[in-house]
Amino acid sequence: MRIKTLRLQLRFLAPLALVFAAVAYVSLPLIDNLMLRWAARDLALRGTLVANAMSDSVARSLSEGDLAGLTALFERTATDERLLGMALCGTDGALLSQTARLPESVDCALVQTPAETPGLLSLHSGAVQVGRHPIVVEGVPLADLLVVHDMSILQRRSADTQGYLLLLLVGLGALMSLITMVVAQLSWRGWVAGARAILRGEGLIRPFDRPVPELAPLAEELRERLRELEDGYRRLQVADAPWDPARLRALLNTQLRGDQVIVVANREPYIHERTDAGVRVRRPASGLVTAVEPVMRACSGTWIAHGSGSADRDAVDAHDRVSVPPGQPEYTLRRVWLTPEEEQGYYYGFANEGLWPLCHVAHVRPVFRESDWRAYCEVNARFADAVVAEAKSDDPIVLVQDYHFALLPAMVRERLPRATIITFWHIPWPNPESFGICPWREALVEGLLGSTILGFHTPTHGRNFIETVDRFVEARIEHEHGIVRHAGHDTLVANYPISIRWPAQQETAGWTPVAEARANVRQAHGLSAQHRILLGVDRFDYTKGILERLHAFERLLAKYPEWVGEVSLLQVAAPTRSELDEYQDFQHRIHRVTARINARHGRPGYVPVILLAQHHEPHQLLDLYRAADVCLVTSLHDGMNLVCKEFVAARDDEQGVLVLSRFAGAARELAEALIVNPYHVEECADALHQALGMSPDAQRERMASLRMVVREHNVYRWAGRMLSDTARLRLRSRIEARLKES
């Protein structure tokens, strides 16, 4: 059978060789002739340029009768190896001047040649090209300049080109023959078996049960090209159609075939609390909830979170589940219960006294305790158990949110190897030197590498993570593709800038008009009808730059006293992590600085800083956004900060100015904001002055651009990009699994 296969291959290769020979026989003379024509045309153009450059000098020498100087000029010009010589002929055919190297066969008789293009004379020593160029001054012909080029160099180059072309054709023939033999061999053994062999680096000629190490580089090269194609596909993904819940559902039902989606987050999207009026449901002030909750509505999946409300246990069923949102359920909330000791160690201790300041590099010393680490490990394991319990198949899509669950991806991977785990790190990732402070850095990194996809807000955070892996963990890293291979598993490290849900038209129709919202806010805080409003909306956290914002506002009033009595800063600061000493000290300091500013610049009927240190519902924040003249986001270090995008989305009147810290992830997208360094008090004060004095037309131009960016790059696009990459990786893994099984 092998001999028969070889005969079939030879029957194909013989005609192929004849075809290549015929192509070489016909094409080589044609190519040679074509190259000579091109060369002749180029030399003619070159001669014209030489003649034009010398025409003034030749005319001047003829008028002065300086033929010796003219000959010296020609000799200096004819030093190029391709330029044999030059001659000047009078209108009567007399030779006026020539160079020493001028061939004897070239004389002024050529001037009588009727053609206006250069002629080609064959000589016994080779071939030359003679260009005739008239010297004309003020319309009167004075002489004819003959420029003689050596064509023998071009003939030698043409011969070399023919040799190279022949070698190329021979090489192509050999390559096609080799490909033909490989294809025949693959056909003989079966396409599936051949593909498996290439991917494993096994042989094409010898039996497939005998690996060939020499072909391992070929297999790796093939994998490399596949990844480059995947990278190109990801880069070509554009927002050709607006991302909305319908498009996200369509992606899930087509590319992911309705696969189950499970979200794991510490914070729950709805909290049930007991009040004097009964059980009250509220949404927490959280950028994570703002971003992820619309995705869950579109996916109809399961959200696993810590049940922290005083009435949370009363609202769930026997399996600790409750359908949300209340009144119009669209997905399931599964609550996990933690003891006060576990919450103290896992959440307040390791996560917020350790990882939070470590990653934000916010000049607060991180604290790491052994007991906190043990609680962190135990709670991560508890949530991993909940994921496995909620999974309806062995390959769900698990979205792990934030720094509270760095260990969970590897825990879920161990129990559900086929699961697709997407971990999104909502806060910054520091450089390796800073992260190296953590005593359990290797365990955290290895836990995150259990993810299929690990997402960050910005490319800088992703690069910092990869450099941290390179520093502390044994792994193979493909920097150009963002792939980390650890423990036999690949993790794609990519950036997915998070965003908000863009409000629908029917939703904006019910908003309070801007003028009315502004009047309501001014009335609620005792401000005059023309009073200007600066707005800050944050959690009471030292990373948000609230203190720096107060200093900048104080400097504004001191540097530009015309604003005293005309503008106030409304600072919304929702209490958070008040159990921690750092947060308590920070809140007390903010209250002291606020009192000092009000005492210094306040007057009867005028309060410069209005501190609103309580939780605000979404509709209350919407009115504040629409009433503000300027919104300040002065984070010292932030993953994204969605307040700035909420402000932009609320301003359908295209008015208002956004002052944004360059250290917030959103600064990469929202370039039309006034970008500031929050540590530079003078710069921030000047930016506030510029914002307050900005004309309505300038505000409209900037806000229209900002709104277009936020509308197109909404939260559904953020989720859609991650889920599109998920679908691609799931399809690839399923194909590889089938190849291994066949």
N, C-alpha and C positions, 0 to 999 in steps of 0.2 A: 504493500500500500504506500509506503514511503517513496519507492521508486516511481510509482504511478503519479503521486503528487508532484514529485520533482519534474517529471515529463510535462505535466500540465503547466507548471511554472515556466519551463523553458519555451513551451509553445507560445506563451504570452510574451516572454522577454525578447525573443528573436524579432518579432515584428516591431517591438518597441525600439530595439537598437537600430533597425532599418529606418524607422521614422526619424530618430535623432540624427542619423547620418544624412538623410535627405534634407532635414532642416539646416544642418550645418553647411551643406554644399550650396544651398540656395541663399541662405541668409548672410554668410560671411562676405561675398563680393558686394552685395547690396549695402551692407553696413559700412564696408570700406569706402565705397563710392560716396555714400552719404556723409561720412566723416570728412572726406577730402573736400566736399562741397562746403560743409560748415567751416572748415579751416580756411579755405580760400576766401569765404565771405568775411570771416573775422580779420584776416590779414588785410583785406581791402579797406575795411573800416579803420584798422589801425594806421594804414598809410594815409588815409584821409585826415585823421587826427594830427599826424605828424606834419602834413603839408599845411593844414590850417594854422597850426601853432607857429610855423616858420614863415608864413606868407609875408608878414610885415617886415621881418628881418631881411628876407630875400629882396623885397621891393626897395628897401632902403639901401642895400648894398649895390643894387643895379643902378639906382639913381646917382650914387656916389662913385660908381665905377670901381668899387673895391672887390674884385673877383677873388683875390687871395684870401681876404677875410671870409668871403662866402665859402671857399673851399674848406677853410679851417672849421667853419660852423658845421658843414656837412660831415667832416671827419668826426667831430665830437658827437654828433647825433647818431652816426652809424656804428656805435660801439656794441650794440646788442647782437647776440649770436644769430638771431633770426634775420637781422637787417644786413644784407650783403653790401649795399652801397646806394649812393644817390647821385643824380646828375641833373644839371639845369640846361635846358635847350631853349634857344631863342625861337622867336616866331617863324624865322626863316629856316629852321632846322639845324642851325649851327650849335655846336657844343660849347657852352659858356663855362661850365665848371663840372668837376666830377670827383668822386672819392677814389682812393687808390685801389680798393677791393672791388670796384665795379667790374662785373664780368665783361669780357671782350665782346661777347655776342649782343650785348645791350648797347644800342647807340640811339642817336636822335632820329633815326628813320622811323622809330616807333611812334613819333609824334604824328606822323602822317596816317596812323591807323585810324579808320573812321569810328570804331567803337569807343564809347565813352566809359566803358568799364575796363578794369585791368585785364590784360591778356596773360596767358600761361604759356611760357616758352620752354620746351624740353631741350636741355643742353647735354653734352657728353658727360659732364660732371654731376649731373643730377637734374633738378627742376627748380626753376625760379618763377616768382610771380612779380610782374612789373606793373606798377600803378602809375597812371598819368594824371597829374593834377595841375590844371592851369593856374598861373599866378595873375590875378586881375586886380588893378588899382583904378578906382573910380570908373569902372566899366570898360577900361582899356586893357586888353591882354598884353602882358609884358613878356612872359616866358612860360615854359612848361616844366614842372618838376617831376622827375622820374624817381620813384621809390621802389627798390628791388628787395624782395624778401626771399629767403632760402626755404624752399619747400621740402628739402630732403629730411629735415627734422620731423616734419609732419608725417612723411612717409614711414619713417622708422617707428614713430608712435603708432601709426595705423597698423603696422605689422605686429607690434607688441599687443595692441588691442585685440587683433584677431587671435593671437595665441591665448590670451586670457579668456576670451569668449569661448574658444574651443574647450579649454579646461572647464569652464563653467558648465557647458552643455554635457560634457562627460560626467562631471560631478552630479548634475541633476539626473542624468540617466542612471547612475549608480544608486543615487538616493531613492529614486522611484522603484528601481529593482528591489532594493532592500525592503521598502515599504510593501511591495507586492508579496514578497516572501513572508513578511510578518503577518500580513492580512490572511494569506493562505493558511499559515500555521494556526492563527487564531480561529479561522473558520473550521479547520480540521478538529480542533480540540473543544470548540464551543465558545461562543462569545462570553457568556457569563463566567465560565472558568477562567478565560483569559483576562477579563477585567479584574477578577479577584486576584489573579496572579500579579498583575501590574501593581495593584494597590498594596499587595504584601511584599513587593520587591522580588518575586520569584521569576523563574526562567520562562522564556518563550520557546526555546528550542528543546531543552531537556524536559523530562517529565516534571509535572507541577508539584510533585511531592518532594522535590529536591530544590531547596532555595538557592538562589544565586546572589551572593552578597554584592557582586559587581553592579547589579541592576537596582540596588537600593537607592542610589542617587537619582535614578530615573523616576522611581516611584515618588520620591520626595519632590522632585521637580514638577511632577504631574499634580501633586497635592498643592504645590505653591501656585501653579497656574489657576487651579480651581478657586483658590482663595482670592487671587487677584480678580477673577471674574466676579466673585461674590462682592468684593469691595467696590468694583465698578458699578455693580447693580445698586448697591446701597447709596453710592454718591449720586447716581442718576435719579434717585427717588425725589420727586419734586411735588410741591402742593398743586398739582394740576387741577384738582377739584377741592372745594372746601371740606375740611374735616368736621364732621358732626356725628351725633349718636348713630344716625342711620348708616353712615359709611363705616363706622367702627363695628357695628353689628354685622354688616355685610362682610367685613374682613374676617370676623370670627366665624361666620357661617360658611365662608368659601375657603379661605386659606387655612383656617384652623378647624373647619368642619364642626363648629359648635362645641369645641373642647371646653371642659370645665376650667374656670378661672377662679383661683383662690388668692385673696389678698391677706397678708399678715402685717399688722401694724400694732404698735402699742396703744395708740389713741383710737378710740372708737368714734364713728361719725355722728352718733346720736347718744346722748346721755340722759337717763331717766333719774330725776331727782325728786325727793319728797319736799314739799313746801306746805305752808299753812293752808293753801288753797287746793292741795292734793298733789298728785304726781305731775311734774312738769318735764317736758322733753326739750332739750336745747342742743344746739350744735356748738362744739368747742371752737375757740379761736385758734385755728391751726392751718398753716399753709399746706400741710400734708393732706388734711381732710378736704380742703378747698380743691386740691388738684386731683385726688384719687377718687373721691365720691362720685363725680360725674362719669368716670370710667366704669365704676361698678353698676351704675344705673344702666349704662349701655350694654354691659356684659351679662347682667343678671346672675352674678356669681355669688361667692361667699366671702364675707369680710370677717377675719378672726382678730379679735382685739381684747385688751384687758377691760373687764367690766368694772368701772370705777365709780359709777353713780350710786347714790344712796338707795335708789329704787330699781337698780338694774336687775337684781335677782327676781323682783316681783314681775318683771315684764317678759321674762324668757319662758320657754316651754321646758319640758322634762329633759331635753337635750341641750339646754342652754342656748337656744336659738330664738331670734325674734326677727320678724320681717320689717324692713325699713325701706323708704321713709314712712313715718306714721301716716296713716290715712290713704297712702297710695304706694303700697309696697312694690319694690322693683328688684330687691336682692335680699340676701339673708345675712344677718349679723350674728356671728357665733362669739359668745363671750367666754373668756378664760378668767378664772378667779385666782387672785393672789392674796396671800396673807400680808398684813402690814409689814412684817419683817422682810418678806420677799420683795415687796415694793420698795422698801427703804434701801435694801442692798442692791437690787437689780436696776431700778429706775433712778432713784435719787442718788445712790452711791456710785456704782461703776459707770452707768451711762452718762449721768449729768454732772457728777463731780470729777469724773475721769475723762471719758471720751469727748464730751462736749467742749470743755476748755482746751483739751489737747488738739482737737481738729480745727478749732476756730482761731487758735494762736491769739487769743484776746487778752493777753497779759494777766491772766488768772492762772495760778498754779494748779495743775491737775492733781487730784488725790486718788491714789490707788490702794485699796485695802484687800487683803486676802479674803475676808468674809464677803465683801461686795462681789468679788470675782466668782466665788462659789455660788452666790445667789444668781448672778448673771447666767452662769452655765445651767443651773437648774431651771430657770425660767425659759431659757431658749429651748431646753429639752421638752418642757411642758407645752410650749407652742408647737414644736415639731410633732408631738403626739397629736395635737389638735388637727394639724394639717393632714396627717395620715388618716385620722378618723373621718375627716370631712371629704377626703378624696374618693370619688366615685369610680376611678379607674387607676391603673398603675402608671399613667403618664399625664397627670393634670398639669396645668400651667399655674405656677405658684409665683405671685408677685410679693416679694419680701421688701418691706419698706423701712429704710433708715438704720441708724447706728444701734438701735436697741437689739437687733437680731443678727449680729455679725457671725455668730456660730451656727445659726439655724440652717443656712443652705447646705453645709456639709452633713448635718444631721438628717435632713430630709433626703439628700442624695444617697445616703447609706441605706435608707429603708425604701425609697422609691427611686431606683437607679434610672428609670426611664422618664422621670418627671423633668419638665422644662422649668428651671428655676431662674427667675429674673429678679435680681436684687438691685434696688435703686437706693443709692446713698445720697440723702437729701442735704447733707451738710458738706463743707469742704473736706478734702483729704490733704493732710499736710505733707511736707517733704519728708524723706526717710529719716533725717536727723531728728526732727520733731517727733515723729511717730515712734522712733526707737526708745522714747522715754517710757512707753508702756511696758510693764514687765511681761505681759502675755501677748506681745506683738505677733509672734509666730502663729499662735493658736487663732488669733483674730483673722489674720491674712489667710490661713489655710481654711478657716470656716467660710470666708467669702469666696474662695476659689472653688467651693462646691457649686457655685452658680453656673448656669449656662451662659447668662448675660449679666454683666455687672455694669450698671449705668451710673454716670456722674453728670452734673450740670454742665461742666466746661471741660475742654480738652486738657487744661492745666491740671485739674484734679485727677483725671484719668492717668496722665503721665506720672504724677506723683505716686499713684498707687502702683503702677508698673515698676517704677524705680524702687518702691518699698519691697515689692516681691523680689526683685533682683537682689536686694540687700540682705533679706532675712530668710528667704525660703528657697529650697532647691526646686527649680522649675525651669522649663524651656520657654523662652519668650520670643515671639515674633513681633518686634516693635512696629514694623511697617503696617501690620494688619491688626494690631491690638489683641493678639491671641496669646494666652498664657496656658501652657499645658502642665498640669500638676496631678500626680497620682493617677495617671492614665486618663485624665478628663480635660477637655478644652474649655476655657472660659473666654468669651469675647468681652473685652473692656472697651466701652464706647461712651460717647457723650450724647445725652438726650436732654436738652434744655426744657425744663418743666414749665407749665403755663397754667392758665385758668380757663374755665368754660366761658366762651363768648356768649353774651346774653342774646336770646332770640328776640325777634321783632315784637312778638306778642308780649314778651316780658317787659321790654323797654316802654311799651305803650302804657303800662300801668305805673311807671315811675313818677315820682313827684317832680313837677317842672323845676328847672334849675333856679329860677327866680324865687319860687315858693320855698324850695329847700333852703336857699340862702337866708331868706327872711325868717324861717323857722329856727334855724341854728342861731342866728344873731339874737333873736328874741329869747331863746332858751338860755343864753349865756349873758344877757344884758348888754349886748353890743349895739352900737348905733347903726343906722341904715346904710351908711357908707363905709363901715368898718371893714378892713381887709383881714383875711383869715389865712394863716399858715397852719397846715395840718400835718401831724405825725401820728401814725397808727402802728403800734407795735405791741408785742408782749413785753412785760417788764423784765427785759433780759439785757445783760451787760454787753452782749455782742451787737446790739441794734444801734449803738451810737446815740442813745438818748441824751447822755450827758454832754457829748460833743455838740449835739444839736442845740442844747440850751446855751452853751457857751457861744456858739455862732450867732444865735438870736440876740444874746446880750450884747455881743460886739456890733451887730447891726444897729441896735438902738443907740449905742455910744458913738459909732462912726457916722451914722446918718440920722441925726436927731429929728429930722423932719418926719420920721416914721413913728416917733413916740406919740402915743395916743391915737394912732391911725391903724395900727396892726397888732394882732394878738396871735400867739401860738397856742393852738388847741392840741394838746398831746394826749392821745388815747394810749393807755398803758394797761393792758389786761394782766392781772396778777398771774404769776406762774412760778412753780417750784418755790413757794414761799417757805417751805420747810428747811431750805438750805441757807446756811449762814451768809454765803456770798450774795445770794439774792436778797436777803433781808437787809444786809448792809447797803447794797446797791439802791434799793427802794428808799431807804432812809436818806441816802445821799441826794437822790433826785429831789425828794421833798425839800431838803435844806437849800439846794441850789435854786429851786423854784421860788421859795420864800425870799431868798436874797435878791433875785432879779425883780420880783414884784415890789419889794421894799425900795429898791434903788430907782426903778423907772416908773413905778405905779403912781397913780394920782387918783383923786376922787372920781369914781365913775369909769376908771380905766385899770384893767388887770392885764399886764403883758402876757403872762403865762397862765393858761387854764389847764390844770392837770386833771384828766379824767381817768382815774385809776380804778376802773371797773370793766367788767365784761360788757361788750356791745353786740347786739344782734345784727345779722347781715343787713337788714333794712335800715337800721340806725347808721351803720357805717356808710351805706349808699348815700344817705342824705348828707353826711359829712363830706364825702368825696365830691359830691355835686355842688356843695356850698363853698368849698375851699378855693382860694385864689392860687395857692401854691401847696404842693404836697412834698414833704421832705422824707427821703429814705436815705439815712446816713449810716448804714451798717458798717461796722469795723471789719467784718469778714463774714460773708454770707454765701450759702450755696446758690440761691437764686433771689429770694425775697419777692413774694407775689403781691405785696401791698402796692407796689408801683404799677403792676399790670391791672390790678383791680381799680386803681384810680383812673388809669387810661380808659378802661372799658366803661367806667361810669360817666365819662365826659362826652356824651353824644352831642353836646353843644360846641365841641371842639375848642373849648376855652380852658384856661388853667395851665400852670407850668409845673413840670416835674423836676425836682432837684434830686439827683441820684448819686449815691456813692460809687466810686470806681471799684470798690472792693465787693460789691454785690454782683452775683452772677448775671443778673439782668442787664448790667451795664454793657455787656457784649452785644446785646440785641437792640436796646433802646438808646441808640446813638443820638437821637434828637432831644433827649433830656439834657439838662445842665449837669454835666458830670463833674463831681468835686472830690477832693480828698478830705474826708471828715476830720482828719487829724489837723488840718490846716484851717484854723479858726478864721483867719483873714480871708482866705479864698472862699470859704462857705458864706461869710457875711456879705462879700461882694456879689456872690451868686444870688443870694436872697434879694439884695438890692436890685440886681438886674431882672430877676423874675417879677418882682413887684412893679417895676417900671416898664415891663414888656408890653408892646402894643397889642390890641386884639388881633390884628392881621398876623403878626409874628406868632402869637399863641396858636392861632388857627393852623398856620402852616406846620408848626412843630407837632401839634396834637394830631392832625390828620395823618402825618407819617407814623407817629407812635401807634395810633389806633389800627392802621393797616397791618403793622407788624404783629401786634397782639392778636388781631382777628385771624390772621393766616396761621400764626404759630400758636394755636390754642392747645388746650389740654388733650383734645382728641387726637391732634397730630402727634403730641408727645407719646401718648399711648399707642397710636397707630404705628409709629416708627418702631417702637419696641416690639410690638406684636408681629409686625411684618418680618423683622429679623428673627423672631421666634418661629414663625411659620417656615421660614427658609431653613433654619437649623433643624427643626423637627422633620421636615421632608428629607433633608440630607441624612439624618441619623436613621430614618426608616429605610431608606434605600440601602445604606451600608449594612443594616441589620439583615435585610433580605438577601444581599449578596453573600453574607457570611453563612446564612442558613441554606442557600442553594448548593 
